[in-house]
């Protein structure tokens, strides 16, 4: 039994030895990942984004004022982010980014940015964004996820959890099936609640922080972000939500409180256009 556990731990140690460390712009947080290439994810994202846009179920809106607004605000933020990254030693990280911004017809209140700068905004969220500043809040936040390499970090986290789960399986291999099932279930819950979900919530808050500065660099007043997130909270009133420790996102109250804390930093990047 001990021999198998040692082999399992040795396998994890070997995998973790092939890791890389990067620093998140603005926040300065060090991120160590292994087994996942940012370049590979960017290539996969480009393929996935193209497939998404060409899917018959996806209705891309091109010739409307809202579609032009999405492209204009997105381009402004992308230009500001590119200037910042190049001026602060992060240019290599985005050298292969090919920014795209598309408006998708859907009632869903959602937006996202894939690695490599592939952005989609759903029409459902426009009733909450209201104006350019609100849209910049959303797009700045989503672009921040890509800039902070959150997709790479999440993929790495999942690999770590899977490897650790393998060790748990080895450690209980001599026990009854009932014992193994209970231990594996508890491990799964523990990994989600104690590691993966908190990391996801922290990434959301980090994206808020970076997004505020990115929208400010592009000339959008970051102070308007508070009102946007208040509207988002109002839009989800009555919806069933899990407790924060079991959620991938922070509570509305936590998010707004942190944004207010980040505003002084963001305002230093606002030129008041």
C-alpha positions in Angstrom: 0.0 0.0 0.0 2.7 2.5 1.1 4.6 1.7 -2.1 1.7 2.6 -4.3 1.1 5.9 -2.4 4.8 6.8 -2.8 4.6 6.1 -6.5 1.5 8.3 -6.8 3.1 11.1 -4.9 6.2 10.8 -7.0 4.1 11.1 -10.1 2.6 14.3 -8.9 6.0 15.6 -7.9 7.3 14.8 -11.4 4.3 16.5 -13.1 4.6 19.6 -10.9 8.3 19.9 -11.7 7.4 20.8 -15.3 5.7 24.0 -14.3 5.9 27.7 -15.3 5.4 30.9 -13.3 3.9 34.1 -14.5 2.8 37.4 -12.9 -0.6 38.9 -13.3 -0.5 42.5 -14.6 -1.6 45.2 -12.1 -2.3 42.8 -9.2 1.2 41.3 -9.2 -0.1 37.9 -8.2 2.3 35.1 -9.0 0.7 32.2 -10.8 2.3 28.8 -11.2 0.8 26.4 -13.7 1.9 23.0 -15.2 0.8 20.8 -18.0 -1.0 23.6 -19.8 0.3 25.9 -22.6 -1.2 29.4 -23.0 -0.3 29.2 -26.7 -2.1 25.9 -27.1 -5.2 27.3 -25.4 -5.2 30.3 -27.6 -5.1 28.1 -30.7 -7.9 26.0 -29.4 -9.9 29.0 -28.5 -9.6 30.5 -32.0 -10.9 27.2 -33.5 -13.7 27.0 -30.9 -14.7 30.7 -31.5 -14.9 30.2 -35.2 -17.0 27.1 -34.8 -19.3 29.0 -32.4 -19.8 31.9 -34.8 -20.5 29.5 -37.7 -22.9 27.3 -35.8 -26.5 27.7 -37.2 -27.8 28.1 -33.7 -25.6 31.2 -33.2 -27.1 34.4 -34.5 -24.3 37.0 -34.9 -25.6 40.6 -35.2 -23.4 42.8 -37.4 -25.4 45.7 -38.8 -27.0 47.3 -35.7 -25.9 50.2 -33.5 -25.5 47.8 -30.6 -23.2 45.6 -32.6 -21.1 48.6 -33.6 -21.0 49.7 -30.0 -19.7 46.3 -28.9 -16.9 46.5 -31.6 -16.1 50.1 -30.8 -15.9 49.7 -27.0 -14.0 46.4 -27.4 -11.5 47.9 -29.7 -10.9 50.9 -27.4 -10.2 48.6 -24.4 -8.1 46.2 -26.5 -5.9 49.1 -27.7 -5.5 50.4 -24.1 -4.6 47.0 -22.8 -2.1 46.4 -25.6 -0.4 49.8 -24.9 -0.2 48.9 -21.2 1.1 45.4 -21.7 3.7 46.5 -24.2 4.9 49.4 -22.0 5.1 47.2 -18.8 7.0 44.2 -20.0 4.0 41.9 -20.7 4.0 42.3 -24.5 5.2 38.8 -25.1 2.1 37.4 -23.4 -0.3 39.0 -26.0 1.9 39.0 -29.1 -0.4 36.4 -30.8 -3.7 37.9 -29.7 -6.1 38.5 -32.5 -9.0 40.5 -31.0 -12.5 39.9 -32.1 -15.7 41.3 -30.8 -19.2 40.0 -31.7 -22.7 40.7 -30.5 -24.8 37.5 -30.2 -28.6 37.5 -30.1 -29.6 35.7 -26.9 -31.7 36.6 -23.9 -29.0 35.3 -21.6 -27.3 38.0 -19.5 -23.8 37.0 -20.3 -20.5 37.9 -22.0 -17.1 36.1 -22.2 -13.6 36.4 -23.6 -11.6 33.4 -24.7 -7.8 33.1 -24.5 -6.4 35.1 -27.4 -8.9 37.9 -27.2 -12.1 36.3 -28.7 -15.0 38.1 -27.2 -18.8 37.5 -27.3 -21.4 39.8 -25.8 -25.0 38.6 -25.6 -27.9 41.0 -26.3 -29.5 40.0 -23.0 -26.8 41.9 -21.0 -27.4 45.1 -22.9 -30.5 45.9 -20.8 -28.2 46.0 -17.8 -25.1 47.7 -19.3 -27.3 50.6 -20.6 -24.5 52.7 -22.1 -20.9 52.6 -23.2 -19.5 52.8 -19.6 -21.6 49.8 -18.5 -20.5 47.9 -21.6 -16.9 48.8 -20.9 -17.3 47.4 -17.3 -18.4 44.1 -18.7 -15.9 43.9 -21.5 -13.0 45.1 -19.3 -13.9 42.4 -16.8 -14.0 39.6 -19.4 -10.9 40.8 -21.2 -9.1 40.8 -17.7 -9.8 37.1 -17.4 -7.9 36.5 -20.6 -5.0 38.8 -19.7 -4.7 37.2 -16.3 -4.5 33.8 -17.9 -7.3 32.5 -15.8 -8.2 29.8 -18.3 -4.7 28.5 -18.1 -4.8 28.6 -14.3 -8.1 26.8 -14.2 -7.0 24.0 -16.5 -3.9 23.6 -14.4 -5.9 23.5 -11.2 -8.1 20.7 -12.7 -5.1 18.7 -13.6 -3.7 19.0 -10.1 -7.1 18.0 -8.6 -7.2 14.9 -11.0 -3.7 13.9 -10.0 -4.4 14.3 -6.3 -7.6 12.3 -6.8 -5.6 9.5 -8.3 -3.4 9.4 -5.1 -6.6 9.2 -3.0 -7.8 6.3 -5.2 -4.4 4.5 -4.7 -4.5 5.1 -0.9 -7.9 3.5 -0.6 -7.5 0.7 -3.1 -7.3 -1.9 -0.4 -10.4 -0.8 1.3 -14.0 -1.9 0.8 -15.9 -0.4 -2.2 -18.2 1.5 0.2 -15.2 3.1 2.0 -13.6 4.0 -1.4 -16.9 5.6 -2.6 -17.2 7.7 0.6 -13.6 8.8 0.6 -13.7 9.7 -3.1 -16.9 11.6 -2.7 -15.5 13.6 0.3 -12.3 14.3 -1.7 -14.4 15.6 -4.6 -16.4 17.9 -2.4 -13.3 19.0 -0.6 -11.4 19.8 -3.8 -14.4 21.8 -5.1 -15.3 23.8 -2.0 -11.8 24.1 -0.6 -9.6 24.7 -3.6 -11.2 25.0 -7.1 -14.3 27.2 -6.2 -12.3 29.6 -4.0 -9.8 30.0 -6.8 -12.6 30.7 -9.2 -14.1 33.4 -6.9 -10.7 35.0 -6.5 -10.3 35.1 -10.2 -13.6 36.9 -10.5 -12.5 39.5 -8.0 -9.1 39.8 -9.8 -10.9 40.3 -13.1 -13.0 43.0 -11.5 -9.8 44.8 -10.3 -8.0 44.6 -13.6 -11.2 45.3 -15.6 -11.7 48.6 -13.7 -8.2 49.8 -14.7 -8.5 48.6 -18.3 -11.8 50.5 -18.8 -10.2 53.5 -17.2 -7.2 53.3 -19.5 -9.6 53.3 -22.4 -11.3 56.5 -21.2 -14.4 55.0 -19.4 -15.1 56.3 -15.9 -14.5 53.2 -13.6 -16.8 54.8 -10.9 -19.8 53.8 -13.1 -18.9 50.2 -12.5 -20.6 50.3 -9.1 -24.0 51.2 -10.6 -23.6 48.5 -13.2 -23.0 45.7 -10.7 -25.9 47.1 -8.6 -28.1 46.7 -11.7 -26.7 43.2 -12.2 -27.6 42.3 -8.6 -31.1 43.7 -9.2 -31.5 41.7 -12.4 -30.8 38.4 -10.5 -33.1 39.2 -7.5 -35.4 36.2 -6.8 -33.1 33.8 -8.5 -31.9 30.8 -6.4 -28.3 31.2 -5.5 -25.9 28.8 -3.7 -24.1 30.0 -0.6 -20.9 31.9 -1.5 -18.6 29.0 -0.4 -20.3 26.7 -2.9 -20.4 29.2 -5.7 -17.9 30.0 -8.5 -18.7 33.7 -8.1 -18.6 36.0 -5.1 -21.8 37.4 -3.7 -23.1 40.7 -5.1 -22.3 42.4 -1.8 -18.7 41.1 -1.8 -18.2 42.1 -5.4 -19.5 45.6 -5.0 -17.5 46.1 -1.7 -14.3 45.0 -3.4 -14.9 47.2 -6.5 -15.3 50.2 -4.2 -12.0 49.3 -2.6 -10.3 49.0 -6.1 -11.6 52.3 -7.4 -8.8 54.6 -6.2 -6.3 52.4 -8.0 -8.4 52.5 -11.2 -9.0 56.2 -11.1 -5.2 56.7 -11.4 -5.5 55.3 -14.9 -8.5 57.4 -15.9 -7.8 60.3 -18.2 -11.3 61.7 -18.1 -12.1 61.5 -21.8 
